[in-house]
Amino acid sequence: MIVATLKPIDEILEKASSYRRILVLGCGTCATISDWGGMKAVRQISEMLRMARSDRMQTHDLKEFVVQRQCEPAFLDPLLNEIRSIDAILSLACGVGVQILSERFPDITVLPAADTHFIGTISNSNVYREYCRGCGDCDILQTGGVCLVARCPKASLNGPCGGEDEFGMCEVDPKERCVWIQIAERLTVSRREGFLDKIVTPKDWSRSRSGRTMRIPDDGITDESES
């Protein structure tokens, strides 16, 4: 899932201070699962906006709503009635959702209420961990299903750096076990130790988020400049 966190409430209030009629909009997928953008968060933010009183803050006329996914235009149709007579949408979604809302409703200001961090999952300790960085050249079969780009602080593609401590913890991030130790364990259990002897070739970074707007049509990967 896409992992994000809500911005500090003071920042949200500052962004909303110029608008009276606001639609506080949640997202029903990643944001709801990770508890930063579902209806619960929508209601909490709305209550904070209602309680805010200062010289710079107007009394707010608020609406509350959640769509299934803000990142897909087809899921925004239910908003056609909700956006009547509003000045701004306060989006509790990732950066993609904010941009799609802005494209779909260009005459309405969209205020981002969250900061997007990474693609990841939640662990047993209720900590969100980054698992994928969207490099565009995935080859985790060879590394036991572990992404070295996202999970090794040094992105060491061909073997451990040797900096782990006596307990196998990473020297860069002592709270995490060396991912190469995890890779060796997984490949041993699955009887694929031979993969450890294979050279992982350098990534094709032209397929990554390398400063250009990427898109994936049916016939391959291009960037917007090719359209």
N, C-alpha and C positions, 0 to 999 in steps of 0.2 A: 504494500500500500504506500501511498504518498504520505510522508510524515511531516507535519507542520505543528506550530504552536501559535496560540493567540498572542497578538501583540500586547504590550502593557496597556492596561486600561486607560491610563492618562493619554497615551498616544491615540487610542481609538476615540476617546472623547475629543481630543484636539481635531482629529480628522472630521468628526461629525458636527463640530461646533457651528459650522456655517450653514447647516441644513436643518430645516424644521420637520419636514415630512420624509421619513426614512423607512425603507423596507429592510429589515434585518433578515438576511437570507442565509440559511444553512444548506449544507450539502449532505445527501443521504448515504454516501458510500464511504470513501476513505475517512472523511472528516467525522462522520458519525461513529464509525468503528473505533477510531482512536480518540473519541470523546472531546474533540476541540471544535467541532462544527455542526453537530446535530441539534435537534430541537432543545435539548437541555442547555447547550451553550447559547443558542439563540435567545432563550428566555432570560438567561443570566445577563447577557449583554444588554438586552432590552431594559431589564430592571435597573441596571447601572445607568443607562442613558436617562431613564425616567427620573432617577434620583439626583442626577447631576444638576446643580443649580449654581450658577456663577454669572458674572457680568458678560462673559464670553459665550455662555451656553444658553441657547434658546430652549424653551419648553418644547419637548419633542412630541410629534404626532407619529407614532410608530405602528408598523405592521410587522407581523412575524410569519415566516414561511420557510419551508424546506422543500427543495426539489431533489429528485433522486440523484442526479449528477449535474453539476454546473459546468463540467468540462465538455458536454455534448449539447449542441444547439437544439436537438430534437427534444431534450428534456426541459427546455425553457419555455415551452408553449404555455404551461399553466400560469406563467407570470404575466401574461398579457392583461389579465384582469387586475392582478395585484399591483402593477406598476402605474395604474391610473392615479394621477394627482399626487405623485411622489417626487421628491427632489433628488434623492440619491438612494443607491442600494449599498448597504453595508454587507460585504460578502465574507462569510465564514467558510471559505474554500481555499484551495491551493492557488498558486499563481496562474495556472491554466484556466481555472474557473473564472477568476477575475477578468482575464483577457477575453474569454468567450462572451461573458456578460457584456463587456464593453463593445464588442463587435456586434452583438445582437441588438443592443439598445444604445446606440451611439449618442442619443440625445439625453441620456441620463448618466449622471456621475456615479461611478462605481468605486467605492472605498474599500481597500483591502484591510481586513481585520486580522489576518494571520500571516506568519512568516513560514515559507516552505523550505524544508531542510534537505530531505533525501527520500529515496525509495527504500523501504525497510519493512521490518516486522517486529512484533512484540515478543519478548522472551518470557520465560517462566517467572522472572523477577520483576515483571511489569516495566521493563526498560525497553525503549524502542532503539533498535540497532539498524544501522545502515547495512544493506545487503547488496545493493546494486547501484551503480553510478551511471548506467545508461551509456556505456562506452561504444555501443554499436557493433562490437566484434566479440561476441560471447563465445568462450571456449572452456566452460567450467567442467565439461566432461573429463578433461585431462587432469583437473585438480580436485577431483572428488566432490564436485558440486559446490566448491567454495570460490567466491569471486575475489581474486587477489587485488584487483583495482580498487574495490570498495573496502575490503576488510584487512588488507595488509597495509599498515601505515607507510611502508616503503614501496608498496606495489612491486614486491620482489617476485618476478615471474618464474624464476628458475632456482628454486631452493631457498632455504632459510638463510638469513643474514648472519646467524650465529650470535645474535645479541640477546637471545632469550636467557632468563635467569635459571637457577637450579630447579625451579618449579614449573618451568616451561612458559612463563609469562613474558609477554612482549616488553622489550626495553623501552619502546616509545610509549606504549599504553599499558602500564603494569596491571590494569584491571582486566585485561584480555589475554587469553592464552594465544601463543604463537599460532597463526593460522596454518603454517606449514606443518606443525605437529598434528593439528587436526586433520590436515590433508593426508598425511602419512597414515594416521589411524584409520581413516575412512577407506583408503585404498587397500590397506591390509585386510580389513574386515571383509571387503568385497572381492578379495583376491585379485586385485588389479595393481599390485606393486610395480609392475612393469612400466606403468605410466610415470613413475618417479624418475625413470631413466631417460624419458623423452624430453627434448628441448621445446619449451614453449616459445613460439615465435613472437616477435614484437607485434604489438597491437597495430591495427590499421586505424590510426587516429583520424583519418579523413572521414570516417564514418561516425565519429563521436560528435559531441556538442562542442565544436571547435570554432566558435565565434560566428556561426552562420545559422540561419533558420532552417532546420531540417524538416522534411516531411517524407512520408512513406506511401507512395502510390502503389497500385497493384503490380507494376512492372519493375519495382526496385526501389532504391533509395536515392533521392536527389535533394537539392536544396531549392529554395524559392527562386534563386537567380536563374534556374534552368526552366522555369515555367513561363 
